[in-house]
Amino acid sequence: MRTYWHQTMAGLRVLLVLTVLTGVLYPLGVWAVSRIPGLHANAEGSVIEANGQAVGSGLIGIDPVPADPARDPWFHTRPSATGDPSTSGGSNKGAGHDDLVKAVAERRDAVAAREGVTPDRVPADAVTASASGVDPHVSVTYAELQAPRVARETGLPLDRVRALVQENTTGRGLGVLGEPGVNVTRLNLAVRQAVGP
């Protein structure tokens, strides 16, 4: 009986210690790290505000749908494999899968027609979905390809639109990882603010 009592108490002590560690100290530690300057915005979802109202997140890119596709004033994100940001994710199709090859060719033709260029000028990120399906970044090349159309449709000078692209371009991660990218969510908000009400 005594052994049973000792084992029960040892189990309860382990339960209590692990409950305090994983249920109290670990969450408090994560919360404390999220308060470090420079990390706070990421911990809160990188919410973008305009006029005191939340208008989006710098971490989520949702492709804008223009009211009139013939007069499209917005920069576009990478395509979504699902077409619905609430069900994000990649297509899981191999690079040689017939459906994926067909979808990429159709997207390339559509982007080329929208931007008024030949299909060979359309960059890969304009026609391929990211792993999450809601990546807010596009390559600088894709953003610059869209700049003339955005300038034409918004009435902004092309130099001003290109400057907005540069202002919303982020560098490589840690200075060496990946390629510079343009946050389309922030860029479209900057275009909207530059155009005015």
C-alpha positions as CSV (number, residue, x, y, z in Angstrom):
1,M,0.0,0.0,0.0
2,R,2.8,2.3,0.8
3,T,4.4,1.8,-2.6
4,Y,1.1,2.6,-4.3
5,W,0.8,5.8,-2.2
6,H,4.4,6.9,-3.1
7,Q,3.8,6.3,-6.8
8,T,0.5,8.2,-6.7
9,M,2.2,11.2,-5.0
10,A,5.1,11.1,-7.4
11,G,2.7,11.1,-10.4
12,L,0.7,14.0,-8.9
13,R,4.0,16.0,-8.4
14,V,5.0,15.4,-12.0
15,L,1.5,16.4,-13.1
16,L,1.7,19.6,-11.1
17,V,5.2,20.5,-12.2
18,L,4.4,19.9,-15.9
19,T,1.1,21.7,-15.6
20,V,2.9,24.8,-14.2
21,L,5.7,24.5,-16.8
22,T,3.6,23.9,-19.9
23,G,0.4,25.7,-18.9
24,V,1.8,28.8,-17.2
25,L,5.5,29.4,-17.6
26,Y,5.8,28.4,-21.3
27,P,2.8,30.6,-22.4
28,L,4.1,33.5,-20.3
29,G,7.6,33.0,-21.9
30,V,6.1,33.1,-25.4
31,W,4.0,36.1,-24.6
32,A,7.1,37.9,-23.1
33,V,9.2,37.2,-26.3
34,S,6.3,38.6,-28.4
35,R,6.7,41.9,-26.6
36,I,10.4,42.3,-27.6
37,P,10.6,45.5,-29.8
38,G,10.5,44.5,-33.5
39,L,8.5,41.3,-32.9
40,H,5.4,42.9,-31.5
41,A,3.7,43.6,-34.9
42,N,4.3,40.0,-36.0
43,A,2.9,38.6,-32.8
44,E,-0.3,40.6,-33.3
45,G,-0.9,39.5,-36.9
46,S,0.9,42.5,-38.6
47,V,-2.5,44.3,-39.0
48,I,-2.4,47.1,-41.4
49,E,-4.6,50.1,-40.5
50,A,-5.9,53.0,-42.6
51,N,-7.8,55.9,-41.0
52,G,-7.9,54.0,-37.7
53,Q,-9.5,50.9,-39.2
54,A,-8.0,47.5,-39.9
55,V,-7.8,46.9,-43.6
56,G,-5.7,43.8,-43.9
57,S,-2.6,42.0,-42.7
58,G,0.9,42.3,-44.0
59,L,1.2,38.5,-43.6
60,I,-1.7,37.5,-45.8
61,G,-2.1,38.3,-49.5
62,I,-5.6,38.2,-51.1
63,D,-5.7,38.8,-54.8
64,P,-7.9,41.8,-55.4
65,V,-10.9,41.4,-57.7
66,P,-11.5,44.6,-59.7
67,A,-15.0,45.9,-60.2
68,D,-14.3,46.2,-63.9
69,P,-11.6,43.8,-65.1
70,A,-11.0,45.9,-68.2
71,R,-9.9,48.8,-65.8
72,D,-7.8,47.0,-63.2
73,P,-6.0,49.5,-60.9
74,W,-4.5,46.9,-58.5
75,F,-1.3,45.0,-58.2
76,H,-2.0,41.2,-58.0
77,T,-0.6,38.5,-55.8
78,R,0.5,35.1,-56.7
79,P,-2.4,32.8,-57.7
80,S,-4.1,30.6,-55.1
81,A,-4.3,26.9,-55.8
82,T,-7.8,26.8,-54.3
83,G,-9.0,30.3,-55.4
84,D,-10.4,30.8,-51.8
85,P,-8.1,32.3,-49.1
86,S,-10.2,30.6,-46.3
87,T,-9.0,27.3,-47.6
88,S,-5.3,28.1,-48.3
89,G,-2.7,25.6,-49.4
90,G,-0.8,24.4,-52.3
91,S,-2.1,22.1,-55.0
92,N,0.3,19.2,-54.2
93,K,0.5,18.5,-57.9
94,G,3.9,17.5,-59.3
95,A,5.7,19.9,-61.7
96,G,4.9,17.6,-64.7
97,H,1.2,17.0,-63.8
98,D,-1.0,17.7,-66.8
99,D,-3.5,19.8,-64.9
100,L,-0.8,21.9,-63.4
101,V,1.0,22.4,-66.7
102,K,-2.4,23.4,-68.3
103,A,-3.2,25.8,-65.4
104,V,0.2,27.5,-65.6
105,A,-0.1,28.0,-69.3
106,E,-3.6,29.5,-68.9
107,R,-2.4,31.8,-66.1
108,R,0.6,32.9,-68.2
109,D,-1.7,33.8,-71.1
110,A,-4.1,35.7,-68.9
111,V,-1.4,37.7,-67.1
112,A,0.3,38.5,-70.5
113,A,-3.0,39.7,-71.9
114,R,-3.8,41.8,-68.7
115,E,-0.3,43.4,-68.7
116,G,0.0,43.8,-72.5
117,V,3.2,41.8,-72.8
118,T,4.3,38.6,-74.5
119,P,3.9,35.4,-72.5
120,D,7.6,34.9,-72.3
121,R,7.9,38.1,-70.1
122,V,5.6,36.7,-67.4
123,P,7.7,35.7,-64.4
124,A,7.2,32.3,-62.7
125,D,5.6,33.7,-59.5
126,A,2.8,35.3,-61.5
127,V,1.6,31.8,-62.6
128,T,2.5,29.5,-59.7
129,A,0.9,29.4,-56.3
130,S,2.9,29.6,-53.1
131,A,2.8,26.8,-50.6
132,S,0.4,28.7,-48.4
133,G,-1.8,30.1,-51.2
134,V,-2.0,33.4,-49.4
135,D,1.6,34.7,-49.7
136,P,1.5,38.5,-49.7
137,H,4.8,38.9,-51.6
138,V,5.6,38.8,-55.3
139,S,9.0,39.3,-57.0
140,V,10.2,42.7,-57.9
141,T,10.0,41.6,-61.5
142,Y,6.3,40.8,-61.3
143,A,5.5,44.0,-59.5
144,E,7.5,46.1,-62.1
145,L,5.6,44.2,-64.9
146,Q,2.3,45.4,-63.4
147,A,3.4,49.0,-62.8
148,P,2.6,50.4,-66.2
149,R,-1.0,49.1,-66.1
150,V,-1.5,50.4,-62.5
151,A,-0.2,53.8,-63.5
152,R,-2.4,53.9,-66.6
153,E,-5.6,52.9,-64.7
154,T,-5.0,55.0,-61.6
155,G,-3.7,58.1,-63.4
156,L,-0.6,58.2,-61.3
157,P,2.7,58.9,-63.1
158,L,4.7,55.7,-63.8
159,D,7.7,57.0,-61.9
160,R,5.5,57.5,-58.8
161,V,4.1,53.9,-59.1
162,R,7.7,52.5,-59.5
163,A,8.7,54.5,-56.4
164,L,5.8,52.9,-54.5
165,V,7.0,49.5,-55.6
166,Q,10.5,50.3,-54.3
167,E,9.1,51.6,-51.0
168,N,7.3,48.4,-50.4
169,T,10.1,46.1,-51.4
170,T,11.7,44.0,-48.6
171,G,15.2,42.7,-48.7
172,R,16.5,39.2,-48.3
173,G,15.9,37.4,-45.0
174,L,18.9,37.9,-42.8
175,G,20.5,39.7,-45.7
176,V,21.2,36.4,-47.6
177,L,18.1,34.2,-47.7
178,G,15.6,34.3,-50.6
179,E,15.1,37.1,-53.0
180,P,13.8,40.7,-52.4
181,G,10.0,40.8,-52.5
182,V,7.2,43.3,-52.8
183,N,4.3,43.1,-50.2
184,V,1.3,43.5,-52.5
185,T,-1.2,44.2,-49.6
186,R,0.9,47.2,-48.4
187,L,1.6,48.3,-52.0
188,N,-2.1,48.4,-53.0
189,L,-2.8,50.4,-49.9
190,A,0.0,52.8,-50.8
191,V,-1.4,53.1,-54.3
192,R,-4.9,53.8,-52.9
193,Q,-3.5,56.5,-50.6
194,A,-1.5,58.1,-53.4
195,V,-4.6,58.2,-55.7
196,G,-6.7,59.8,-52.9
197,P,-10.4,59.6,-52.2
